[in-house]
Amino acid sequence: PNYSSILGNLAAVEIATFYYPAADRDGTRTTLINAAIGIAATGAGNIFQEFLVRKLTPHAAKPKQPATANP
């Protein structure tokens, strides 16, 4: 798992929580819900980029495979 992305997302959500009015800051629940939404959105974006964009752009350059040594 990409721990730096998850922890960065949690930190960003925690900082953004301070912009909510005091009545809407109900502690950990809001932070965890917003973090889960952010992590899910990142996952959906990665899946979109990995599988769908390649199918939508068939003439794009293919990634180069590393050269293998011939014994």
Steps between C-alpha positions, in 0.01 A plus 500: 500500500604857438527613862626846414190568290265373770672696778522809282130473422417467870715803584341709224151406616587582860630844398194561280271410791601825670320690223166346598284694746545383859149351502586275203827366645381187670845361557645188351191399304519789253875452457472128429206539260677773302826303498320188374338704222839644401670159498215346298512787250876453458448128440225565245720753322789253487277226358365744242851604398636145490226323308261741330729773371713245313190365327382849408837594348600202284764694304691614807857383537529167677718486812845360420588162644840468668761329287584145601852362483555208264708227667 
